[in-house]
């Protein structure tokens, strides 16, 4: 079975990233696949490379990057939600003459069409708020 994940909970004020990551790890361990993880609404804050959790806190950014690298799962940030919340790639920041972006290199940006396409090609879309 192929899962498409949608994460919309904010970094450190929601369990959504932790729950989505644990779900993803369990699904892969059971032989399933993840088509992508799409970060939407406040979930785009998961991609902020400038976030600095305390040493004893869950480091969502680091864990997502490791998961993506290990399992070749794309991490996609909604371009509109990201821009509204100040999460941008270097290319986006350059377009707005803002210098350097703050999204982690392991995350790409795309519109809602990417979520829709992944939903159509996956068996299930699972949402984490």
C-alpha positions as CSV (number, residue, x, y, z in Angstrom):
1,X,0.0,0.0,0.0
2,X,1.2,3.5,-0.8
3,X,0.5,6.4,1.6
4,X,0.6,10.1,0.9
5,X,1.0,12.1,4.1
6,X,-0.3,15.6,4.9
7,X,1.2,17.4,7.9
8,X,-0.5,20.6,9.0
9,X,0.4,21.0,12.7
10,X,2.9,23.7,13.7
11,X,6.4,22.9,14.9
12,X,6.5,22.3,18.7
13,X,2.9,23.3,19.4
14,X,1.5,20.0,17.9
15,X,2.4,16.3,17.9
16,X,1.6,16.1,14.2
17,X,5.2,15.9,12.9
18,X,6.2,13.3,15.5
19,X,3.1,11.2,14.8
20,X,3.5,11.5,11.1
21,X,7.1,10.4,11.3
22,X,6.4,7.4,13.5
23,X,3.6,6.4,11.2
24,X,5.9,6.7,8.2
25,X,8.6,4.6,9.9
26,X,6.1,1.9,10.9
27,X,4.6,1.8,7.4
28,X,8.0,1.4,5.7
29,X,8.9,-1.3,8.3
30,X,5.7,-3.2,7.3
31,X,6.6,-3.1,3.6
32,X,4.4,-0.1,2.6
33,X,5.7,2.9,0.8
34,X,5.3,6.7,1.3
35,X,4.8,8.7,-1.9
36,X,5.5,12.0,-0.3
37,X,5.1,14.0,2.9
38,X,3.3,17.3,2.2
39,X,3.6,20.1,4.7
40,X,0.6,22.5,4.7
41,X,-0.7,25.4,6.7
42,X,1.3,25.7,10.0
43,X,3.0,22.4,9.1
44,X,5.4,24.3,6.8
45,X,7.2,25.4,10.0
46,X,8.7,21.9,10.1
47,X,11.0,22.9,7.2
48,X,12.5,26.0,9.0
49,X,16.3,25.3,9.1
50,X,16.7,28.1,11.6
51,X,14.6,26.4,14.3
52,X,16.8,25.4,17.3
53,X,15.2,22.8,19.6
54,X,16.6,22.2,23.1
55,X,19.0,19.3,23.4
56,X,16.3,17.1,25.1
57,X,13.5,18.0,22.6
58,X,12.4,16.1,19.5
59,X,14.3,17.6,16.5
60,X,11.7,17.4,13.8
61,X,13.8,18.9,11.0
62,X,16.7,16.6,11.6
63,X,14.5,13.5,11.9
64,X,12.6,14.3,8.7
65,X,15.8,14.9,6.8
66,X,17.2,11.5,8.0
67,X,13.9,9.8,7.1
68,X,13.8,11.3,3.6
69,X,17.4,10.5,2.9
70,X,17.2,6.9,4.1
71,X,13.9,6.1,2.4
72,X,13.9,8.4,-0.6
73,X,10.7,10.0,0.4
74,X,10.1,13.6,-0.9
75,X,9.4,16.3,1.7
76,X,7.2,19.0,0.0
77,X,6.3,22.4,1.5
78,X,3.3,24.2,0.2
79,X,4.6,27.2,-1.6
80,X,1.7,29.5,-0.7
81,X,1.5,28.5,3.0
82,X,5.2,28.7,3.3
83,X,5.4,32.2,1.9
84,X,2.6,33.4,4.2
85,X,4.6,32.1,7.2
86,X,8.0,33.2,6.1
87,X,9.3,29.8,5.1
88,X,11.1,30.1,1.7
89,X,13.8,28.4,-0.4
90,X,16.8,30.3,-1.5
91,X,15.2,30.7,-5.0
92,X,12.0,32.1,-3.5
93,X,13.9,34.5,-1.3
94,X,15.9,35.7,-4.3
95,X,12.7,36.4,-6.2
96,X,11.5,38.7,-3.4
97,X,15.0,40.2,-3.0
98,X,15.2,38.9,0.6
99,X,18.6,37.3,0.4
100,X,18.8,33.8,1.6
101,X,15.9,31.5,2.3
102,X,15.3,29.6,5.5
103,X,13.9,26.2,4.4
104,X,16.1,23.1,4.8
105,X,17.7,21.8,1.6
106,X,16.0,18.5,2.1
107,X,12.5,20.0,1.5
108,X,11.2,21.1,-1.9
109,X,8.4,23.6,-2.5
110,X,5.4,23.0,-4.7
111,X,1.7,24.0,-5.0
112,X,-1.3,22.1,-3.9
113,X,-1.3,20.3,-7.2
114,X,1.6,18.2,-5.9
115,X,-0.7,17.1,-3.0
116,X,-3.5,16.3,-5.4
117,X,-1.3,14.3,-7.8
118,X,0.2,12.3,-4.9
119,X,-3.3,11.6,-3.6
120,X,-4.4,10.3,-6.9
121,X,-1.5,7.9,-7.2
122,X,-1.5,6.7,-3.6
123,X,-3.9,4.2,-2.0
124,X,-4.5,6.4,1.0
125,X,-3.9,10.0,2.1
126,X,-3.4,10.3,5.9
127,X,-3.6,13.7,7.6
128,X,-1.8,14.7,10.7
129,X,-3.0,18.0,12.4
